[in-house]
Amino acid sequence: PRTWPRGRRTRASSPGSSRAVAHLDDDDYPAYTMGRAAEMLGTTPAFLRALGEHRLITPLRSPGGHRRYSRYQLRIAARARELVDGGTPIEAACRIVILEDQLEEAQRINEQLRTRLEP
């Protein structure tokens, strides 16, 4: 099964590294603690843990073992929250978000191929 984040989304160095400042504009950098991420989304840490259990997002861990989330992962969590708030069970919401991502990726690849084939 496909898990979140995509492989290219896990390349960031650890949040405590000296290069952390260089990653402030990096959408994939795991800059947010679980508490801050939950606060930003208006949800609970338990909701974020549930998204991890359903393999929608996989937060990176700090050297101390604490979960860290990127802005990209927060957008994914926000989309799942929209669905859950609308009455969709969390398992279904996670699957919908994964399928939306797969569709977006397929469309991006198709557009790249189409562009290469055009004279």
C-alpha positions as CSV (number, residue, x, y, z in Angstrom):
1,P,0.0,0.0,0.0
2,R,1.1,3.5,-0.7
3,T,2.1,5.5,2.3
4,W,2.4,9.2,3.0
5,P,4.6,11.0,2.5
6,R,5.9,10.0,-0.9
7,G,9.5,8.9,-0.9
8,R,10.6,12.3,-2.2
9,R,9.0,13.9,0.8
10,T,11.3,12.3,3.4
11,R,14.6,13.8,2.3
12,A,14.9,16.5,4.9
13,S,17.6,16.5,7.5
14,S,16.7,16.2,11.2
15,P,15.0,19.3,12.7
16,G,17.8,19.9,15.1
17,S,20.6,20.0,12.5
18,S,22.6,23.2,11.8
19,R,21.0,23.2,8.3
20,A,17.6,23.7,9.8
21,V,17.5,27.4,9.0
22,A,18.2,26.6,5.4
23,H,15.0,24.5,5.2
24,L,12.5,27.2,6.4
25,D,11.2,27.6,2.9
26,D,11.2,23.8,2.2
27,D,7.6,22.5,2.0
28,D,8.9,19.1,3.0
29,Y,11.0,20.0,6.0
30,P,9.6,18.5,9.3
31,A,9.5,21.8,11.2
32,Y,6.3,21.4,13.3
33,T,5.9,19.5,16.5
34,M,2.8,17.4,17.0
35,G,1.3,19.9,19.4
36,R,2.0,22.9,17.1
37,A,0.7,20.9,14.1
38,A,-2.5,20.0,15.9
39,E,-3.0,23.6,17.0
40,M,-2.5,24.9,13.4
41,L,-5.1,22.4,12.1
42,G,-7.5,23.0,15.0
43,T,-7.5,19.3,15.9
44,T,-5.9,17.0,18.5
45,P,-2.6,15.1,18.6
46,A,-4.8,12.0,18.7
47,F,-6.1,12.9,15.2
48,L,-2.6,13.2,13.8
49,R,-1.6,9.9,15.4
50,A,-4.7,8.3,13.8
51,L,-3.6,9.6,10.4
52,G,-0.2,7.9,11.0
53,E,-1.9,4.7,12.0
54,H,-3.9,4.7,8.8
55,R,-0.7,5.4,6.8
56,L,-1.8,8.7,5.4
57,I,1.2,10.7,6.8
58,T,4.4,9.4,8.3
59,P,6.0,12.1,10.4
60,L,9.7,12.1,10.7
61,R,11.2,11.8,14.2
62,S,13.5,14.2,16.0
63,P,16.7,12.8,17.6
64,G,14.6,12.6,20.8
65,G,11.9,10.5,19.1
66,H,9.3,13.2,18.8
67,R,7.1,13.5,15.7
68,R,7.8,16.3,13.3
69,Y,5.5,17.4,10.5
70,S,6.1,19.3,7.3
71,R,3.9,21.9,5.7
72,Y,3.1,19.4,3.0
73,Q,2.0,16.9,5.6
74,L,-0.2,19.5,7.3
75,R,-2.0,20.2,4.0
76,I,-2.7,16.5,3.7
77,A,-3.9,16.3,7.3
78,A,-6.1,19.4,6.7
79,R,-7.7,17.7,3.7
80,A,-8.4,14.6,5.7
81,R,-9.9,16.7,8.5
82,E,-12.2,18.4,6.0
83,L,-13.5,15.0,5.0
84,V,-13.8,13.7,8.6
85,D,-15.6,16.9,9.6
86,G,-18.0,16.3,6.8
87,G,-18.9,12.9,8.2
88,T,-16.5,10.6,6.3
89,P,-15.0,7.9,8.5
90,I,-11.3,8.4,9.1
91,E,-10.4,5.2,7.2
92,A,-12.3,6.3,4.2
93,A,-11.0,9.9,4.4
94,C,-7.4,8.6,4.4
95,R,-8.1,6.4,1.4
96,I,-9.8,9.3,-0.5
97,V,-6.8,11.5,0.1
98,I,-4.4,8.8,-1.1
99,L,-6.4,8.3,-4.2
100,E,-6.6,12.0,-4.9
101,D,-2.8,12.1,-4.6
102,Q,-2.4,9.2,-7.0
103,L,-4.7,10.8,-9.5
104,E,-2.8,14.1,-9.3
105,E,0.5,12.3,-9.7
106,A,-0.8,10.4,-12.8
107,Q,-2.1,13.6,-14.3
108,R,1.3,15.3,-13.8
109,I,3.1,12.4,-15.4
110,N,0.6,12.3,-18.3
111,E,1.2,16.1,-18.9
112,Q,4.9,15.6,-18.9
113,L,4.7,12.8,-21.4
114,R,2.3,14.8,-23.6
115,T,4.6,17.8,-23.5
116,R,7.6,15.6,-24.6
117,L,5.6,14.2,-27.5
118,E,4.3,17.5,-28.9
119,P,6.5,18.9,-31.7
